[in-house]
Amino acid sequence: MVVVINDDRVTDVEAYLPIAKGFAEDSVQNEEGCISMEVLVDPKVPGRVLYLSHFESEEAFIKSTSGEIFHKWLPKLGQYFVSAEDHIFEVK
């Protein structure tokens, strides 16, 4: 299992959050290999939103980034997107 922390910067956190939460819920329910996904907001850094996810494997995470669910939500998420950085950790 891997833990993935996706560190996003967005232009409007309040508008982005409902979309991000919808994406997270859809991913957990329908994305093969996605065990859990939470959406977190950093109150000290404006525009910072983190996704804290558990995937069965790094391969499952990588596959999800080019999958149907991600691309379904991308237009809505993308309108607020500034940048992102992924960090992948193995659970031992």
N, C-alpha and C positions, 0 to 999 in steps of 0.2 A: 504494500500500500504506500501511496505517496500523499503528502500534504502539499497543496499548491497555494501560494499566496500571490494573488494578482493585485498589484499596486497600481491603481488607476488615478489619473487626474482628469477631472471633468469641469465643465464651465458652470453648471448649475446643479448642485447636489440634490436639492429638493425636487427638482423635476426629474432627475436621473434615477433617484431611489426607487420609485414604484416600478420602473422599467427593469432595473437591475434585480429587484426582488422577484419579478415575474420570470425573468431569465433564469435565476437561481432555482426557483421552484420547478420550472419546466425541465431544467437540466437534471435535477435529482429524480424527478418522476420518469423521465423518458430517455436520458442519455446513458447508454450502456457503459458501465464502469464508473459512473459518478455516484459516490456513496453519500456525500453531503456537500452543501455549499451554503455559506452564510455571507451576507453583505454587511460590512462594517464601515462606519464613518469615523474619521479622525477629527475630533472636535478642535484640535489645535492646529490643523493644517487645512486651510480653506481649499475645497475642491478635491480632497483626497478620499477615495473610496477603495476599500479592500474587499476582495473576495477571498474567503478562507474555505478551501475545498479539500475533500478527501476523494481520491480516485483509487481504483484497484491497482493501477500501474501508471507509470509515466507514459507508456504507449497509449493507454486509454485517454489520458488527458490530452496528449497531442492529437489523437484522432478526433476528440471532441472539438478542438479549435478549428477544424475544417469541416465539421459535420453540419447536418441539417438544422439542428436546434440553434447553434451559434449563428448561422447565416440568417435564420428566421428573425432573430432579435437584433442583429447587427445594424440595420437601418435606424431603428429606434434608439439604440444605445449610442450609435455613432454621431448622432446630432449634438451630443454633449461631450464627446470624447476629445481629450487633449493628448494624453500619452498613457502608456502602460508598461509595466515591467513584471515578468513572471519569475517567481522563485519556487523551485521544486525541491522538496525534502523527502528522503526515504524514511519510512517508519521502521525501526528495527526492534 
